[in-house]
Amino acid sequence: MPGRDVLTRGPLGRLLTYAVIAGVLVAAIEVVQPDDYQSQTLSWVAVTAVMLIGFNLIFGVAGQMVFSHSFFWGVGAYISGVLTAVYHWSLLPALLVAVIGCAAMSYVFAGLLVGLRGFALAIASFVLPLTLPKLTDLTQNYTGGVNGLTGIPNPVGSNQSYLVICVVVMVAGLWLTQNLVRGRYGRAWRLVGYNDTMASSLGISPQREKVVVFMLSSAIAAVSGALFGPIFAFIAPDSFDLNAMLSILVGSVVGGAATMVGGILGALLVVEVPQLLTGYAENAALIYAVILLVVLRTLPKGIAGTAIDVAYRYGIYRFGDAARKLLRRPESRPAVSLVDITRPAASFAPAQNGAATALSVENVRVVFGALAAVQDMSFSLSPGQFLGLIGPNGAGKSTLFNAVSGFVAPTSGTVRLGDRDLGPLSVPQRAALGIARTFQETQAVGDFTARDSIAVGAHIHARYGYVGAMLDLPRSRRVERELSEYAEGLLHSVGVGGAASRRVGDFPYGDQKLVQVARALAMRPRFLLLDEPAAGLNPDEVDRLGELLDRVRRQGVGILLVEHNVPFVLDHCDSIVVMHHGVKIAEGASDTILASGAVREAYLGTAHPAPAAPTEITA
Amino acid sequence: MLTNLHLLVSSLVLASSYALVGIGYNLAYSTLRVINFAQGQIYMLGAFIFATLAGTGTPLVFAVLAGMCTGALLGIIIERFVITPIMRQGFSHGNTQAALLGTVAAGIVLTEVANRAWGSKELPAVALFGSGAVHIGSFTVGIDSLTVIGGAVVCMVAVWALLYRTSVGLQMRAVFADPQVTQLQGINFRTVTSISFLVGGVITALAGILVSPLTSVTTSSGLQLSIQGILATLVGGLGRMWGVVPAAIAIGLCQSFVSYYVTNQYADLVTYAAIFVALVAPHWIRAARGRGSWLPTLRRQPATAA
């Protein structure tokens, strides 16, 4: 974000900005003095904006398609409505009960669904809005059934004062969620949305994060629902049905699903536009559907998302870079080329490099159906060792690699870290123990800047809590600042230091691969597993990579390298394992491997070893 | 006993419609890997076109053909003008989600258009083979029910024959197995995709023509049909063409028997709950067996071939 450091420098952080925004809006209300009808409409906009911000968190940021948002909105409205209208509670405690109720319900629902992904989650959540009319029917003594619930009291008497409350809540919601989305949680959620495989390889549990975002978005929906009731003193089940869900989707997509401001733009659209159109009631669904189709085809990132893209294309991020340069203390500027990955910023969790344990693979066997991809492989990787794993295509290297990092469960055999059996541990749990991996493909993660790409790698180290993140407390700000410097340092050390604010997707292929290695290094791993990092790199980039890996190895990190670039492996690895048809056919230092007849046979397929120079063995 | 037999027949009628809609889903899903949420509207429009034409005295054969053509046309329109163009756009997270949203929107447009054309009244029932009944002892089964079940079986056999006995079917199965690789093998992916949507549309419209005389269909029941069909597809396994048949039968049985024996008013709720359990239970079981890990899906990543 442009000028982020300028704003976070002050003791109040970004709070000041949002306080000013809220003040201006409230002052505008006082000056304009809207009448009752206008106040109601504007309150409706503000409340809808809060609800859409909640939806954008789960749909736009975390990338989870859920159709249950209108349901939780309705449940929040009904809990609070019944408590205030029937039991005469005041609004605040009723709202709290609604929030807790919705968060609990969504926790149970998400907990049940924890194994579902993609479409299954979307459709399972589709069931919820269908059940709301039945639920109000069952409880019609309290909720009024299909006729709706009337007499929800306005806690402050006048519609104008209530509008002020709604607007303040909207700005507060924007502030809280913006803080959250900018920090470590927002990065983790975006990564889960783009690519949950990569997220889990960085020690982020996609399931856990999805449950958290789902609960948060439902809780926000409950706040919005509780505030919605008093506007018209009336709620009915059809305010929260599938048509309502459709208008939520329209608002979110048109406003810009991945942004928080998009929620406010979307609310203006879904509340104000139908008011401007005559004959709205019977045409609402058709209008929404057509708008949605047109926007999906022409402007899929919505208004706010497209605005951010345009600003990026015209280089707005340079202002942020300039501000950062001005404000940063000279001594904290990152070293130009060398970063000691074992000794990062002060506020990070301690590194785990200390203990000299080895990562050992013992008799691992992986069978897919009738194919034994890996048969009884054993080797061990000690700290500071650089082990190459080579073999012809289909030798089982990647499968073995996946078995070590936890993506494939071995049919038999064990993977150990020191004395600890890694078998029962999931991918994120292994990552948290200090086993990092990269992927063959670059998997550029959408709109991530290079800085964010690295920062998300340090997710498990640069810690602060949800509350700290939301309230933008000094500690979380400090961690973020140090993390940003750390990320820039790592980017320097892979040779793309000047481009920290650029999106990784814009980088040349080789740089993308190097950023991927840097991201894995940001985990400060004990063991680094690299899957063909040199593939597709030009000779200069290969040299940069080799230099970096040698440096990392000297810092005590054990590296396992799967690579087809045999000269690269021969140059850098101190021992090499050769696989063929799932079996280890040779192991040793590079000269041993070069002299091995079995290796020649596997690569060149000849029974009569011809005198060949080492470089001719390139696969 | 007799009651149970009648319930069985009505379950099979329900199952027939779910299974046919489900096969329509799978045909569409297998090519572009997108769920077409407008499938229920194709069902509804097929039924309405058929019943309206039949009501004006058109020979039934032509009315059926018109209904099927509607389905074919809608299938292709949704593929060519909604899903494919949206999938080509950049979206914040995954273009398949945007395409899914697009089909939801397209479904609503179709519902609204039908609403303008036919209003909110219920579709008149037009039986294909009269309204007689077959008596076996004291057990009576209507010809209309038999038509539905028989028609569903014929449709499924036809789809099977298309997939396994024709060259187009072979291409379709190749695309289902791996859309990317087949494009390299000289198969015209776009044509096969359109054919797949076309067949899916025809099957879905036929389901509407066969089943709607027995159930009350209005212009707005498209969405609900979509959801029920999707749920059957999901229980059977998305993309597993025939897995939907046993799933549809199970859901049909659940719906009929629950609404007779347990609760009529909340039969839908019970069915949704049962489907929910059926969807999630395999994950729970896998999680419980997953060597102590509570994160079952992480291990489902296919290993990239070395």
Interface residues (C-beta under 8 A of the other chain):
Chain A: G60 G63 M65 L112 L113 V114 G115 L116 R117 G118 F119 A120 A122 I123 A124 F126 V127 L130 T131 K134 G193 Y194 T197 S200 S205 P206 Q207 L242 L246 L249 V253 A257 A258 N283 A285 L286 Y288 A289 V290 L292 L293 L296 R297 P300 K301 G305 V366 F368 A373 G391 N393 G394 A395 G396 K397 S398 T399 L400 N402 G406 F407 V408 A409 G423 P424 L425 S426 V427 P428 Q440 G446 D447
Chain B: I35 V82 P85 I86 Q89 G90 F91 S92 H93 G94 T96 Q97 A98 L100 L101 G102 V104 A105 A106 I108 V109 T111 E112 L223 Q224 I227 I230 L231 L234 L238 Y266 D268 L269 Y272 I275 F276 L279 V280 P282 H283 W284 R286 A287 R291 G292 S293 W294 L295 P296 T297 L298 R299 Q301 A303 T304 A305 A306
